[in-house]
Amino acid sequence: MSDILMRACFFLLMVVLGYAMKKIGVLTKEDGVAIARVVLNITLPCAIIVSFRTFVFEWSYMIIPLISFAANWLMLGSGYLISRRGGRDAHIFYMMELPAYNIGNFTLPFVSGIIGATGVVATCLFDMGNSPMSLGLNFMITALVIGADPGRSMLRSVLSIFSKPSFTVYFVMLILSMFSLSLPEPVIEFASLISPANGPMAMIMIGLLLEFSSDRTTLKEVVIVNILRLLLAAVIAFIFFSFAPFSYEVRKAIAITAFAPISSSSPAFVSELKGDVELVGFACTVSIIISLVLMPLLVVLL
């Protein structure tokens, strides 16, 4: 238990280190963007490859992406109901910030560093249901509600998830595991050399990208969004961890993943819809801070 707690604290310190380096001018936010490209395109795919080395596929696991897909729709509908009298900006904020989880460049690196291989695969399964929503479908539905032209087809939105190398690698590895196949051992060994860097780089990246500036009058909206996300996360975590017919490692990983922060893609989509990007950025930052506190705590408690 003490080893897990210390490891979780080290991850938090890496975030603080990244933020401190930005504040004293050693690194910049642009450096964080560059590190994000390395994480998403190199270290994270390698971590996924290594995680599948001991994974044994079971069809019952497919309930996990259904849970995250349903959670997105539930929160999208809740966002519509909450904002139905608030006008265009309220629709954009609540419908884009309530659903969708930041899995790829936040939760996966954390899980891979703390829980291990089985946790990574379980988190990837959760992201399988989350990615189509966070990378396009939430945006499309919000655009239709406010009367804007989404500018993309539903098929294009779904297929856009394959533009993420981490998701593509995960999908290929999942197919191989379904047929009890694996990549050549030299490929796995090469990935094993790179994958340990994934967690530290991702945590430093998060620290570099953290922002804390926003108008205090927006605090109410930010609080509402984060409280509703936490309530749903608590329900998912309790039901799944207590009753799901999976191994302890899988149940623990999903319970922790349910507390993932707001999707990192939401500010870009909100900007495209001409919404309040500063408010969204503030909500995302608060969401990340909450996750940075709760997720290590859950690792220790569960």
C-alpha positions as CSV (number, residue, x, y, z in Angstrom):
1,M,0.0,0.0,0.0
2,S,2.8,2.4,0.9
3,D,4.5,1.7,-2.4
4,I,1.3,2.5,-4.4
5,L,0.8,5.7,-2.4
6,M,4.4,6.9,-3.0
7,R,4.1,6.1,-6.7
8,A,0.9,8.1,-6.9
9,C,2.5,11.0,-5.1
10,F,5.4,10.9,-7.5
11,F,3.0,11.2,-10.4
12,L,1.5,14.3,-8.8
13,L,4.9,15.8,-8.2
14,M,5.7,15.4,-11.9
15,V,2.7,17.5,-12.8
16,V,3.8,20.1,-10.2
17,L,7.3,20.0,-11.7
18,G,6.0,20.6,-15.2
19,Y,3.9,23.5,-14.0
20,A,6.8,25.0,-12.0
21,M,9.1,24.7,-15.0
22,K,6.6,26.7,-17.0
23,K,6.2,29.4,-14.4
24,I,10.0,30.0,-14.0
25,G,10.4,30.1,-17.8
26,V,12.5,26.9,-18.3
27,L,9.8,25.4,-20.4
28,T,6.7,26.8,-22.1
29,K,3.2,25.8,-22.9
30,E,4.3,25.2,-26.5
31,D,6.8,22.7,-25.1
32,G,3.9,20.9,-23.5
33,V,2.2,20.7,-26.9
34,A,5.3,19.2,-28.4
35,I,5.6,16.6,-25.6
36,A,1.9,15.8,-26.1
37,R,2.8,14.8,-29.7
38,V,5.5,12.5,-28.6
39,V,3.3,10.9,-26.0
40,L,0.3,10.4,-28.3
41,N,2.3,9.2,-31.2
42,I,5.2,7.2,-29.7
43,T,5.2,6.5,-26.0
44,L,1.5,5.8,-25.4
45,P,1.2,3.4,-28.4
46,C,4.3,1.5,-27.1
47,A,2.7,1.3,-23.6
48,I,-0.4,-0.2,-25.2
49,I,1.6,-2.8,-27.1
50,V,3.4,-3.9,-24.0
51,S,0.1,-4.1,-22.0
52,F,-1.3,-6.6,-24.4
53,R,1.7,-9.0,-23.8
54,T,-0.2,-10.9,-21.1
55,F,-3.8,-9.9,-22.0
56,V,-6.3,-12.7,-22.6
57,F,-9.4,-11.5,-24.5
58,E,-12.9,-12.3,-23.3
59,W,-16.1,-11.3,-25.1
60,S,-17.6,-10.1,-21.8
61,Y,-15.1,-7.3,-21.8
62,M,-17.2,-5.6,-24.6
63,I,-19.6,-4.3,-21.9
64,I,-17.0,-1.8,-20.9
65,P,-17.2,0.4,-24.1
66,L,-21.0,0.2,-23.9
67,I,-20.8,1.7,-20.4
68,S,-18.7,4.7,-21.5
69,F,-20.8,5.2,-24.7
70,A,-24.0,5.2,-22.6
71,A,-22.4,7.6,-20.1
72,N,-21.6,10.0,-22.9
73,W,-25.2,10.0,-24.1
74,L,-26.6,10.4,-20.6
75,M,-24.4,13.5,-19.9
76,L,-25.1,14.9,-23.4
77,G,-28.8,14.7,-22.7
78,S,-28.3,16.2,-19.2
79,G,-26.4,19.0,-20.7
80,Y,-29.2,19.8,-23.1
81,L,-31.8,19.7,-20.3
82,I,-29.8,22.0,-18.0
83,S,-29.1,24.5,-20.8
84,R,-32.5,24.5,-22.5
85,R,-33.4,27.9,-21.1
86,G,-29.9,29.4,-21.2
87,G,-29.5,30.0,-24.9
88,R,-26.8,29.2,-27.4
89,D,-23.7,29.7,-25.2
90,A,-25.2,27.6,-22.4
91,H,-26.0,24.7,-24.9
92,I,-22.4,24.8,-26.1
93,F,-20.9,24.8,-22.7
94,Y,-23.0,22.1,-21.0
95,M,-23.3,19.8,-24.0
96,M,-19.6,19.9,-24.7
97,E,-18.3,19.8,-21.1
98,L,-20.5,17.3,-19.4
99,P,-19.9,14.3,-21.6
100,A,-16.6,12.9,-22.9
101,Y,-13.4,11.9,-21.0
102,N,-9.8,12.7,-21.4
103,I,-8.4,9.1,-21.7
104,G,-5.5,9.2,-24.1
105,N,-3.2,11.9,-22.8
106,F,-4.3,11.8,-19.1
107,T,-5.9,8.7,-17.8
108,L,-4.0,6.1,-19.8
109,P,-0.5,7.3,-18.8
110,F,-1.6,7.5,-15.1
111,V,-3.2,4.0,-15.2
112,S,-0.2,2.5,-17.0
113,G,2.2,3.9,-14.4
114,I,0.2,2.9,-11.3
115,I,-2.0,-0.1,-12.1
116,G,-0.1,-1.9,-14.9
117,A,-0.9,-3.8,-18.1
118,T,-4.4,-5.1,-17.2
119,G,-5.5,-1.7,-16.2
120,V,-4.2,-0.2,-19.4
121,V,-6.3,-2.6,-21.5
122,A,-9.4,-2.0,-19.4
123,T,-9.0,1.8,-19.8
124,C,-8.5,1.4,-23.5
125,L,-11.8,-0.6,-23.7
126,F,-13.5,2.3,-21.9
127,D,-12.0,4.7,-24.4
128,M,-13.4,2.6,-27.3
129,G,-16.9,3.8,-26.3
130,N,-15.7,7.3,-25.4
131,S,-13.6,8.2,-28.4
132,P,-16.4,8.4,-31.1
133,M,-18.3,10.8,-28.8
134,S,-15.5,13.0,-27.7
135,L,-13.9,13.2,-31.1
136,G,-17.0,14.2,-33.1
137,L,-20.4,13.0,-32.2
138,N,-20.9,15.3,-29.2
139,F,-19.8,18.2,-31.4
140,M,-22.2,17.2,-34.2
141,I,-25.2,16.9,-31.9
142,T,-24.4,20.2,-30.2
143,A,-24.0,21.9,-33.5
144,L,-27.4,20.6,-34.6
145,V,-29.1,21.8,-31.4
146,I,-27.8,25.4,-31.7
147,G,-28.6,25.4,-35.5
148,A,-25.0,25.5,-36.7
149,D,-23.5,23.5,-39.6
150,P,-21.4,20.7,-38.1
151,G,-19.4,20.6,-41.3
152,R,-18.7,16.9,-41.0
153,S,-20.6,13.6,-41.5
154,M,-21.3,11.1,-38.8
155,L,-19.2,8.5,-40.6
156,R,-16.3,10.9,-40.8
157,S,-16.6,11.6,-37.0
158,V,-16.6,8.0,-36.2
159,L,-13.6,7.2,-38.5
160,S,-11.7,10.2,-37.1
161,I,-10.8,8.1,-34.0
162,F,-8.4,6.1,-36.2
163,S,-6.4,9.3,-36.7
164,K,-5.2,8.8,-33.2
165,P,-2.2,6.4,-33.3
166,S,-2.9,5.2,-29.8
167,F,-6.4,4.1,-30.7
168,T,-5.3,2.5,-33.9
169,V,-2.6,0.5,-32.2
170,Y,-5.1,-0.5,-29.5
171,F,-7.6,-1.6,-32.1
172,V,-5.0,-3.7,-33.9
173,M,-3.8,-5.3,-30.7
174,L,-7.4,-6.1,-29.6
175,I,-8.1,-7.8,-33.0
176,L,-4.9,-9.8,-32.6
177,S,-5.8,-10.9,-29.1
178,M,-9.3,-12.0,-30.3
179,F,-7.5,-14.5,-32.5
180,S,-4.8,-15.4,-29.9
181,L,-2.1,-13.7,-32.1
182,S,0.7,-11.4,-31.1
183,L,3.3,-9.1,-32.6
184,P,6.8,-10.4,-33.2
185,E,8.9,-10.5,-30.0
186,P,11.4,-7.9,-31.3
187,V,8.6,-5.4,-31.8
188,I,7.4,-5.9,-28.3
189,E,10.9,-5.7,-26.9
190,F,11.4,-2.4,-28.7
191,A,8.1,-1.1,-27.4
192,S,9.2,-2.2,-23.9
193,L,12.2,0.1,-24.0
194,I,10.0,3.2,-24.8
195,S,6.9,2.5,-22.8
196,P,8.3,3.4,-19.3
197,A,8.8,7.0,-20.4
198,N,5.1,7.3,-21.1
199,G,3.9,8.1,-17.6
200,P,6.5,10.7,-16.6
201,M,6.3,12.5,-20.0
202,A,2.5,12.7,-19.8
203,M,2.4,14.0,-16.3
204,I,5.0,16.7,-17.1
205,M,3.0,17.6,-20.2
206,I,-0.2,18.0,-18.1
207,G,1.7,20.4,-15.8
208,L,2.9,22.5,-18.8
209,L,-0.6,22.7,-20.2
210,L,-2.4,23.7,-16.9
211,E,-4.0,27.1,-17.0
212,F,-5.7,28.9,-14.1
213,S,-7.1,32.2,-15.5
214,S,-10.8,32.9,-15.7
215,D,-13.5,35.3,-14.7
216,R,-14.8,34.5,-11.2
217,T,-18.4,35.0,-12.5
218,T,-18.1,31.8,-14.4
219,L,-17.4,29.7,-11.3
220,K,-21.0,28.6,-10.9
221,E,-21.1,26.9,-14.3
222,V,-17.7,25.3,-13.8
223,V,-18.9,23.9,-10.4
224,I,-22.1,22.5,-11.8
225,V,-20.3,20.7,-14.6
226,N,-17.7,19.1,-12.4
227,I,-20.2,18.1,-9.7
228,L,-22.5,16.4,-12.2
229,R,-19.5,14.6,-13.7
230,L,-18.3,13.5,-10.3
231,L,-21.8,12.2,-9.4
232,L,-22.0,10.0,-12.5
233,A,-18.4,8.8,-12.0
234,A,-19.2,7.8,-8.4
235,V,-22.3,5.8,-9.7
236,I,-20.3,4.1,-12.4
237,A,-17.4,3.3,-10.1
238,F,-19.5,1.9,-7.3
239,I,-21.7,-0.3,-9.6
240,F,-18.8,-1.6,-11.7
241,F,-16.4,-2.2,-8.9
242,S,-19.0,-3.9,-6.7
243,F,-20.9,-6.0,-9.2
244,A,-19.0,-6.4,-12.5
245,P,-18.0,-10.0,-13.2
246,F,-14.3,-9.2,-14.0
247,S,-11.0,-9.5,-12.2
248,Y,-10.1,-7.1,-9.5
249,E,-7.5,-5.2,-11.7
250,V,-10.1,-4.6,-14.4
251,R,-12.8,-3.4,-12.0
252,K,-10.3,-1.1,-10.2
253,A,-9.1,0.4,-13.5
254,I,-12.6,1.2,-14.7
255,A,-13.6,2.6,-11.3
256,I,-10.6,5.0,-11.5
257,T,-11.1,5.8,-15.2
258,A,-14.7,6.9,-14.5
259,F,-13.1,9.9,-12.7
260,A,-11.2,11.0,-15.8
261,P,-11.2,14.7,-16.5
262,I,-13.1,16.6,-19.3
263,S,-11.9,15.7,-22.8
264,S,-8.9,17.7,-24.0
265,S,-10.5,18.0,-27.4
266,S,-13.5,20.0,-26.1
267,P,-11.8,23.5,-26.3
268,A,-11.1,23.1,-30.0
269,F,-14.7,22.1,-30.7
270,V,-16.1,24.9,-28.6
271,S,-13.9,27.3,-30.5
272,E,-15.3,26.0,-33.8
273,L,-18.8,26.6,-32.5
274,K,-17.9,30.1,-31.4
275,G,-18.4,29.4,-27.7
276,D,-16.6,30.7,-24.6
277,V,-13.2,29.0,-25.0
278,E,-11.8,30.7,-21.8
279,L,-14.7,29.3,-19.7
280,V,-14.1,25.8,-21.2
281,G,-10.4,26.0,-20.5
282,F,-11.1,26.9,-16.9
283,A,-13.6,24.0,-16.6
284,C,-11.0,21.6,-18.1
285,T,-8.3,22.8,-15.7
286,V,-10.5,22.4,-12.6
287,S,-11.5,18.9,-13.9
288,I,-7.9,17.9,-14.2
289,I,-7.0,19.1,-10.7
290,I,-10.0,17.1,-9.3
291,S,-8.8,14.0,-11.1
292,L,-5.2,14.5,-10.0
293,V,-6.5,14.4,-6.4
294,L,-9.2,11.7,-6.7
295,M,-7.5,9.2,-9.0
296,P,-4.4,8.5,-6.8
297,L,-6.7,8.4,-3.8
298,L,-8.8,5.7,-5.4
299,V,-5.7,3.8,-6.3
300,V,-4.8,3.6,-2.6
301,L,-8.4,3.0,-1.3
302,L,-9.7,0.4,-3.7
